[in-house]
Structures are given as C-alpha cells and as structure tokens.
C-alpha cells in the first residue's frame, strides 16, 4: 500500500490498470511530441519519490513508435543509478525490439551498466514473428522475481502450450532475412504514411523509429462541426465520426493517455494506408468551425 509506479504517457492501455491491480498507484509521466515522445531524464528524476517502486519503459513504444537510442537510455540509467533512485526497478517492455528503422539498433535496458540486477525484461513473439495467436511471451529478471512470478502465473494460465514453445524455438532459430525484409517494408509504409499525413493542414506527427504506429496530434480540429451539426470535441468523437461516415477505423488517443492524438497502424497494405489517411484528411478538412453556417 502506497507504492507508486511511473507510467510514461502516451502508454499502452493496460499499464495503468495492471499497476492498480497490483495495489500500487500509477503516476503518469507526460512526454512531449517535440521530443519524439522520448522519456525526459530530468522529468523522470522529478517524478521519483521514496514511494516509487518501478518505472515502465516501452522501447520501441506502442502507441507512438518512439525508439530511444543508446545515448537516451544511458541518460535514464544515469538517473536511476543515483543513490536516491537506487530503490527503483525497471519494467522494460521490448516486444517491438526487432522492428527498428533508419539503422537504429534496439537497446535492451538490462544490458546497461548497473541495470540488469533490477530490470524485468518482458518480450514475446507476436510482433516481429507475427505469432499473435500463440500467446507466447517471456520474462527475464533476477531469479527471486522469476520464481515469484512463476507461482502467480501457475495459478492464472499454468503454462503456454508445448506447440507454442516449439514454434517459438523455430522462430528464434530461423533465418533473419525474412524479418529484415518485413522491417524494410514497414519502413517504406511508415514513410508513405508520414508523407500523406504531412499534407493534412494542422496535423503534427513525430517520426517514429520503430514499431508500426503513427501518433498524430489532430486536436486543432476539436470543437469543429460535422455536416450533421455534431461537435467533434475529442479524439473518441472524431474516431466514431470517421468510422460512421468514412468507414475508417482508428484508435482514439484517450485510451493511451493522450487525448490530443489518435493512433494509426501502418501494418496494412499500401493501398489501405493511402485510402485510410486520405479519408482522414477529407474528414478533418470537411469539419467546419463551430458557430459557422
């Protein structure tokens, strides 16, 4: 009781509720689009209190695609190595580790000096290996943590299937060329999607370094009206309008702790990406200022 977990926002939707289920309090740490949604070391230091037990790091990030490089991760570790911060553990979500662009190399937080002893690394096979249905993931952490986690896991799902485990071994031992080709394809799709978004007035989108999401800020259009007279007051209302009138499904930023934004996945065909973002542009530009006729 009284424990705190720092959750950088935008965050994956489950993080705050997982923290609450553990009995701790999620402390949301805002990141800035101007920084590419990277965690600011000074802001992290300011958020840490004697009650802080953990900070969650998702790198590359869902929903923003932010991919912090070696230097950025080292600066976060510098904060955590301070005597007043040595009580803080790190939960490092590295599910998108193999999907990095522009020559960026993934940094595993536990590999940074002084971090292995208090980092819980979680990963899985659903993203880079497209093995979503196998529900196969893993935890790498100090032995006492793994032992305690195993006791809890055994009462929830017991274990993954033997079929899933053998499929995971095959994925890890298989050739890397296929994944590299898919990552290169995703980078091309990212670039095309960014170009399309850049054509929409008053929409700002940081360039992500990994994963397969874009997280544009579309809040300049809040308060405007649809053709039927409904006021678009937030990202949820905008996404509902976009779905109903343009048949495009995007995810509101509210779910990720970023109500000014929405999430676009470009893990789709180039034709669907082009069609969806073109329709998003039409949707936004056809909204009229509230009060006009």
Buried (B, 14 or more C-beta within 10 A) or exposed (E): EEEBBBBBBBBBBEBBEBBEEEEBBBBBBEBEBEEBBBBBBEBBBEBBEEEBBBBBBBBBBBBBBBBBBEEBBBBBBBBBEEEEBEBBBBBBBBBBBBBBBEEBEBBBBBBBEEBBEBBBBBBBBBBBBBBEEBEBBEBBBBEEBBEEEEEEBEEEEEEBEEEBEEBBEEBEEEEEEEBEEBBEEBBEBBBBBBEBBEEBEEBBBBEBBBBBBBBBBBBBBBBBBBEEEEEBEBBBBBBEBBEEBBEBEBBBBBBBBBBBBBBBBBBBEEEEBBBBBBBBBBBBEEBEEEEEE
